[in-house]
Amino acid sequence: MSSLKIILNKTNTSDIAKELQSCIITYDYYGLSRTQKWCCEMLSSIEDYIPNEDALKLDFNEIVGSKEFVKFKLAMSYFDLKEYQRAAYYLEDCESQPSYFLHIYSKYMAIMKKNADNKADLFNNIDPDYLNSLQSLRSTLSSKYYKKQLDAFGLYVYAIVLNKLKLYDEAINILIESIKKRPSLWCSWIELASLVKSIETLNSLNHNALPQHWMKDLFLANCYMELSLSEEALNIYSVYCQKGFAKSIYIKSQMAKCYDNLREGRECKQTFEFIRKLDPYNLDFMDIYSNVLFVLEEHVQLAILAQEACEIDKYKPESCCIIGNYYSLQNEHHKAVSYFQRALKLNSNYLQAWTLMGHEFMELKNSTSAIQSYTNAIDLNPKDYRAWYGLGQTYEILKLYSYSLYYYKQAYLLRPNDSRFIVALGDVYAKLEKWDEAKRCYIKAYTVGDYEGSSLCKLAKVYEKLNEPINVAIAYDQFTEDQKILKTNSTLLNQELSQAYKYLANFYLKKMKLDQAYEAATKCLDFPETRQEAQSILSQIAQARNSIKEQESATGSGSSNVDMEIGSSNTQSDNGLLNVNRINQRGLSPSLIVLDNSDNPNINDTNISINTMNINQNTESSQGTSVEAQVNSNSTHIQQDSDSESEHFFSNFNIKKRTLN
């Protein structure tokens, strides 16, 4: 996103400060504590701003009216003490807009509080009275709406009721009206962001519906982040940092979440450390920080964070989540589950806790509870790719591969450039013996940047199943070259590396490529599991070289060319793999897969198009192999000549190296 399109660039920071100051006073009277808190944090991050004393004076008696003022303040005191039904009762007959807003908002909060209190356990179904109460409140608000008696605040309450009833399209329209009436109502912006499920919906809102207010930038950034467009979100937040909000807790926290989505763990950690220096007692978003420390296996720092969170507020949901992550990293999964459950008792809508508890149940091999936890997380936020992925893993362990495939595809749709999900799809296809689909998945995973480094090894094993030894050697050769560059220190990858060198040594020996065979066999000596076989291969190589010398001596014909061409005329090769580098050089998308779900009749609407690559192979036994790969992208057709020599065959397989931070 170009910085020229960011509305903040055309807005004076002092004007924003004055607007925030006015919002703080107004939202205090309306009882919108979270929105008021956000405005205060944004305003406090603007350095050298001195509030205007005249702007601090607000005669709310003029807004509410002298007759309702006492009742309004009494109801507000009850609201602050979470006595929502009492607050609603005292405002029953009031007519001013602020009083009516507080009346219906208190009713809504009373319904939500009762629903939370009535839950007997974490996995209880929705109480029918809860839905009936929401429907009744909706009817009341609908009548007011059609009479045009709702202001921006009333429309906000109407929208959140519709959202709870899953009437999403209606809720979006009502929120747009609320924002148009009061563009500075941040709670309406953030509620609207939660309803944006696709980039198409966002584009339609961006171009046609929303007012050109500076809060729109932050709304778009939030949506971009949730839609896995974190780089665009970072561009917006960076502009806000440059324009005077560099010390905003909210802006920095959002940037940290973007880094987390981009798997830039070090940058994410540094941003959270900056936030903690700004506000040592802040626990907002610190649960995400604990996830980052968990992934980085920072045992000491996670322990310190858990201890400090416990000292600040041990009954805050974020604190329980942080402590749960700490116990999970210590492999004390039962304790971790207990803390995640505690977090959910404090806040049953705590998405992070549901997902993490699902992970812990997976570790405890409790698949039923894991499925329930992940399902609850998805009900709260259908864009939670971790929960979709967790469900895929659970069903894969249960060997219900059709279900697993469906859930992995949902995770992929949310994050199409995450190699983990593509590799997972390939694994399921391989278990279903759909080798072509598996092969394309592993190629796609490699081209988008294989985070775990396993796609080429899995691809080689697929080629082994297809009895294509040349392509097996190609995949393993590229894998070994990548590991020389990356120098990954992983037990699993080291095992794969040893098997790759062993295969290459045998392959080159069979083809009488003795120098390459000797190099690969020598590498095998570095691994205990292949050391004995490597010694045997080296012995065979020595015998082959002696045999060659004896033949040269016997014939006296000088040096004999005994290195055989690798690519025989009747060998089939997969041109889709060989042309990856050429595709990258042409600037085309490296997406090479078509995922078909036609074999899963029980799953509807799950066909996923990851761009297309149609590979047509025609084999002529008398004239060798003719392989043609057609990549349907921007009408570009890439062809490879099947008459090339074997050495040229190998040299052309130079897949663009992946880059990892």
N, C-alpha and C positions, 0 to 999 in steps of 0.2 A: 504493500500500500504506500503510495507516494505521500510524502509529508505535506504536499500542497493540498491534499484532500482532507487533511485533518483539521477539524473546525477550530481546535485550540489555537492554531497558527493565526487565526483571524480574530482572536479574542484577547482582550487585555486581562492580564492576571489580576490586576486590582479590581476589575469588574467581577471576576469570578469570586474573589475574596468577599466582596460586598454581598453577592448573592448567597454565598455559603453562610455568611453571618445572619442574614435574614432567615434563611432556612432553619438554622439552629434554633432560633427563638420560636418560630412557628411550629416546628415539629415537636418541640418540647411540650407545647400546649396540647398537641394532638396525640401525645402518647406514643409516637413512633420512635422508640428508643434506639433501635438499630440504625435507622436512617439518620437520626440526630447524631449518633456516635460516629457514623461514617463522615458526615459533614464536618464535625469537629476535628476529626483526624486529618481530613484534607486541608482544612483551614490552618490548623496548627503547623502543617508542614511548609506553609508559605512564610519564608523568613522576612523579617522587618515590616510585617503588616501590623498596623495599629488600627483597631476597630474605631469606627465613627460612633461617638457617644449618642448622637441623635438616633442612629440606626438601632441602638440597643434598647431604645424605649419603644415598647409596643403595648398599647392599651387594649388588652384582649377583651376588656369589658365592652368595648365598642363592637367587637366581632360577635361575641356570644350574646350580648344584651344583658342589661342589669338584672332582669327578672330571672335569667337562667344561670347567671354567673356562679352563685353559691352552689346550686345543684351540680353544675359542671365541675367545679373544683372538688366537691365531695366525691362525685363519681370518679374523677381522676385519681384521687387518693386511694379509693378502693381498687381501681385498675392497677395502680403501681404496686399494691399489696397482693395482686393476683386474685382478688375477690371479684371475678368478672361478672358473675350473675347479679351481685349487688350493684355494681356499676351500671349494668344495663337497666336494672329496675328503676333506679333513681332518674334516669334520663328518658323514661318511657314517653312522657308527654312533651318533651322539649322539641322545639321547632327549628332552631338555628342549625346551620350546616355543621359546625364543629360538634355540637351536641349530638346530632343525629349520627355523625360518623363514629363518635365514641360509643354510642349506643349499639350500633350494629357490629362494630369491631369488638366490643366486649362480648356480644353474643357469639361471635365467631370464635374468639379465644376460649370462651366457656365450653363450647362444643369440642374444641381440640384438646382442652385440658381433661375433660371428662373421658374422651376416647383414650387418651394416654393412661389415665388412672384405671380404666376398666380392663385393660389388657392383663389377663391372668398370667400370661407368660409371653416370651419373646416371639413365639410362632403362632400366636392366636389369630384367628380370622377377624375380619372387620366386623364390628358390632353393627347390626341393622339400625339401631337407634341413631347411630352416628350419621348414617346416610340419610335417614329420615329428617334429622335435625338440619342437615345441610340443605336438603331439598326445600324445607320450610323457609329457611333464611333466603334461599335463592328466589323463591316466589315473592317474598316481601321486597327484595331488592329489584326484581324484575318489574314489579308494578311501579316502583319509584322511577326506574330507568325509563320506561316508556312514557312517563309523565314529565321526563326531563328534569327531575328533581334531585339528581345526584351530581355533586361537584367532583373534582379530581380525586379527592380522598374517598368519597363514597364509591366511585367507579373502581378504585383500587380494591376495596373490600369485595365488591361484586365479582371482580375478576379472580381473586384468589379462591372464592367459593366455587366458581365455575371450574377452576383448575383442579380443586379437590374432587369434584364430580367428574373429572376427565372430559369435560367439554372444552377441549383445547382451542378449537377455532373461535368459538365465542369469546373465550377468555382473551385471546390475542386481540380481537377487535375492540373489546372493552378497554384493555390496557392502552391501546393506541389512542383512544379517546381521552383517557386519563392523562397521558403524557402530553397530548396536544393542549389540554386545558392548563396543565402545570408542568412545563418541561423540566423543572428542577426537582420533581418528585422521584428521588433515586429508587425508592422501593418499587415503583412501577417499572422502571427500567430493568431492574435486576429480576423481577418476576417475569417480565417479557423475555429476557434472555434465557430463562429456564425452559421456555416453551418453544424456542427455536431449535428444531430437530435436524435441519438440513441447510446447506448453503443456499439452495434455491429460495427457501423461506426467508433467509436473512437478506438476500439480494432484493427480494420484492419489498421488504420492509425498508431497506436502506434507500431505495430509489424513489419510492412512492409515498410512504406513509408517515415517516417520522420527522419531527421538526429539526431544524438545523441548530441544535443546542450543543454546547461543549460536552455535556454528559453522554451524548450520542457516541462520541469517540470511545468512551470507556465501555459503553454497551457493546459496541462492535468488537472491541478488543476481547471482552469477556466471551462473546459468541465465537470469535475466531479460535480462542483457546479451547473451548469446549468441542469445537468441530475439528480439532487436530490441525489447525492452521496457526500454530504457535509463533512462527516467525513473523506473520503479519501482526499478531497481537503484540509481540515484542517491539515492533517498529512504532506502534502507537504509544506504548508505555515509555519508550525511550524519549519520544518527543515531550511527554509530560514531565519526565525527569529534567530535561533541558529547560523547560519553561517554568521551573520553580517548585516542582513537586518531587525533587530528588530524595527528600526525607519522608515521603509519605509511606506509612506502614502498608496501606492498601496497595499502592502502586508497586512497591518492592515485593510484596507477597505474591502479587499476580505475576510479576516477572519470574520469581522463583518457581511458581507452578508451571510457567511456560518452559523454563529450563528443564524441569522434571519431565514434562511431556516429550521434550526433545532428547531425553536421555543424556543430558549434559550435567552429570552428577556433581562435578567439581564446581561449576558455575552456580548451580542451585545451592550447594552447601555454602559457598561464599556469600551469596545473597541473604540466606537465612542468618548467617553469622552477623552480617551488617544490621539486619533487623533486630537481632537480639541486643546489639550494642545500642541501637536507638531506644529500645524499650525492653529492658531485661525481664519485666514482669508480664510481657505479652504472651499469651498462649494461643492466640488465633493463628491457624495454619501451622502450628508447631507439630501437629500430628503428621503433616506432610514432610516436615523436616526430619521427623523420626523415621519415616519410610526411607528417606534418602540415606540417612546414617545406617539403616538396616541393610540396604542394598550395597553400600560401600563397606559393610562389615566393620564399621567404626564402633567397636564394643565399648571403649572407654567413654567416648563422647556421648553415645546413646545412654550410657549409665548416668552420666552427669546430667543430661537433659531430663531423664526420668526423675532423678532425685530433686532437681530444681522445680520441675512441674508439680511434684507431690508437695513440696513446701509451699508453693504459691497457692494452689487450690487442688487438693487431691480428689475432690468430688466434681471437678469439671470434666465433661466427656473427653476433651482433648487430652487431659492428663491421664485418664484411664487408657486411652488409645496408645499414648507414648509408652506407658508402663507395660502394656500388652506387647508392644513391639520389642521392648527390651527383653522380656521373658521368652519371646519367640526366638530371638537371636541366640539366647542361651539354651535353646532346644527344650525349654520347659513349657510345652504346648498346653497342658492343662491349666496352668496359671495364666497363660496368655488368653485363653478362652474366657476364663473367669473375669478378667479385666475388660475384655471387649463386651461381655455381657453386662458388666456394670455400666459401661459407657452407654449401652443401649437402653438400660433402665432409666438412665438420666435423660436420654434423648433417643426415643425410638426411631426417629428419622435420620439418625446419624449414619450417612452412607458409608463413610470410611470404615466404621466399625463392622458393618455387615459384611463388607468384602473381605476384610482382614480375618474376621471370624471364620468365613468360609475357607480361607487358606489354612487356618489352624485345624479345622475339622478334617481337611484333606490330609494334613500331616498325621492326624490321629486315626486315619482310615475310617472315618465316620462319614460315609458318602451321603447318607440321607440328610443329615444336618447341614452338610456342606452345600448340597443342592438347594435346600431351603434358604440358607443364608444368602447365596448368590442371587436367588430369585427375588428375595426381598430387596436386595441392592438394586437390581434391574427395575423393580417396580418404582423405587424412589427416583432412579435416574437411568433411563434407557440408554444413555450415552456412556455408561460406565463400562469401558472395554475390558477392564480387569475382571469384572464379574462374568461377562460373556466368555472370556477366555477360561476362567475358572470352571464354568459349567462344561465347556468343551473338554477340559482335562479330566473332570470327574466322570463324564460319560465315556471317555476313551478308556479310563481305568476299568470301568464296568463293561468294557467291550461292546458298548452300544454305539457303534461307529457312525450310523446314520444321524443320530442325535448329536454326536460329537462334531460331525462335519457341519451341521447347521449352526451350532453355537460358535465354532471357530470362524465361520463365514461372517457372522454378525460382528465379531471382534475385528475381523479384517476390514469390513465396510467402514468401521469407525476409524481405523488406523491403517490405511492401505499401504503405507510404506514401512510398516513394522515387520521386520523379517521373522520375528518369533511366530507370528500368527500364520505367515505363509509357510514356514517350515512345519508348523503343526498341521496345517492342511495337507501338506505333502506326506507327512507321516501317516495320517489317516487313510489317504488314498493308497499308500503303499500297503497298509494292512488290509485294505479291500482289494489288493492286487490290481489296482488301476494304475498301471505303470506309466502310461503317457501323461496322465494328470499329475501324478507324483513328480515325474521328471520336470514338467513345466513349472511346478511350484518351487522346486529347489533352484531352478535357473532364475526364476523371478526373485527369490529370496537373496540370491547372490548378487544380482544386479542392483537391488535397492540398498545393499549394504548389510551383509550378513553379520548381525550383532554378535551371535554366539560362535560363528565360524564353523558351523557344522554342515552347511548346505552342500558343499562340494563332496564331502565324505558320503552323505546320504545319496547324493546324485550318483556317485560311483557305484554304490551298492545296487541302485536301481538298474544301472547299465549291466552289472553282473547278472542280475535276474533276466535281463533281456539278451544275455549272451553277446554283448558288444564290447569285446576286450579293448579295442582301440580307444573307445570313449571312456572306458574305465580308467585307462592309463592317462588320458587327457585330463580327466577330472582330478585324479590323484596328483598328477604333475603340477597342476595349477595350485592345488591345496598346499603342496610342499613349498612352492615358491612364495605363496602368501605368508606362510608361517615363518619363512626366513626373514621377511620384512617386518611382520608384526611381533614376532618373538613372544607369542602368547604362552604364559606359564599356567596351563590347565591340565589336570590329570587326565580328564576325558579326551581332550584334544591331543595330548601326548600319546595316548593309546591309539587314537585314530592315525596319528602321524606315523607311528611304528608300523601299523598295518599298511599304510600307503606306501612307505618305502619298501616293505616286503613284497607287495604286489608289483611295484615298478621294477624291483630287482629281478623277479621271476619273469616278468613280461619282457624286459630288455634281453635277458639271457635267452629266452625262447626265440627272440627275433635276432639273436646274435649281435646285439648292440652291446659289446662287452665293456666298453668304457663307461657307458651309462649304467649298466648293470652293476659294475664294480662300485661306482659312486653311491648308488642306492643301497647296495648291500653293506657298504662301510657305514652308512648312516644308521642302518639297522642295529649295528653293534652298540649304539648308544642307548638302546632300550632293552631292559632285561628280558621282556617277553618275546623278543625276536632275535636275541643274540645267538642262540643255538642254530636257528635256521639260517641266519646270516652267514655263519661260519661254513655251513654246508654249501650255500650258494657261492661263496668265495672260492671254495674248493672246486666246484664245477666250472667256475670262470677260469681258474688256473689250468684245469684240464683242457678246456676249449682252446685257450691260447697256446698250450703246448701242442695240441693237435694241429693248429693252424701252422705253427712253425715247422712241424714235421712235414706237412703237405708242401709248404714252400720249399723246403730242402729237397724233397723228393722230385718235385717238378722242375725246380730251378727256374721258375718263371718270374722271379722277382716278387714283389708284393702282390698278394692276392686280395682282391676286393671281396671280403666275405661278409661285410655288413649288408644285410638284406634290407630291402625297402619295407618299411612297416606297413604301409597301406596297400594291401594286395587288391587286385582288380575286382574280386568278388566279395569284398568286405563292405558292409553297410555302415554308414556313419550318420550321426544325428547332426544335421546342419544347423538346427536351431541353436545348439550350444556354440558352434564354431563362429556364428555371425554376431555374437553379442557385442564384441568390440566394435564391429563395423556399425552396428545400430547406435551405439553410444557416440561414435564419431560423427554420425549424421545428425545428432541432436534429437533422435527419436526417443520416445518413451521406452524404457527397458522392460515394460510390462509385457510378459510373454505368455500369459495363461488364459485359457478359457475354462472356468470351473463349471461343470455341468452337474445339476442335481436331479436329472431326470430319473435316476435309478432310485430315488427316495420318494415314493408316491405319497408318503405320509407327511411330507414337509412341503408346504406351498410357498411360492414367492420367495424362494431362496436362491434362484439362479443369480450368480454373480459374474459380471463381465470384468475381468482385469485386463482391459484392452484385448487384442486378439493377435494370435500368431498361428497361422495355419501351415502346418508342415506336411508337404506332400512328397512322398518318397516313391520313386519308380526304379525298380531293380531290373537290370538286364544281365542275365548270367553269362552271356557270351562276350559282352563288351565292357563289363565292369559295372560299377555302381554310378548311377546318376541321381544326385540328391539335389532337390530344389526346395529351399525354404522361402516361403512368401510371407512377408511381414506386412500386414494391412495397416499401415500408419502413414497418413499424408500421401497415399498412393505411391509409396516407395517400395520397389521390389528389389530384393537383394538376392543375387544368385552366386553360387560357388561352382567353379569348374571341378568336376570329379576326376579329371585326368592329372591333377597335380601330384607331385612326388610326395612321398611320405614325410620327408623332412619339412617340406613346405606346409603339409597338413598340420604338423605340430606347431610350426612357427606362427601360423595364422591363428592358433588358439591362444590369443593373448587378451583374455578378458580384462576389462578395465579394473584396476585394483580398487578395492573398496577402501574407504577412509573411515576410521573410527577415532573418536576422541579418546 
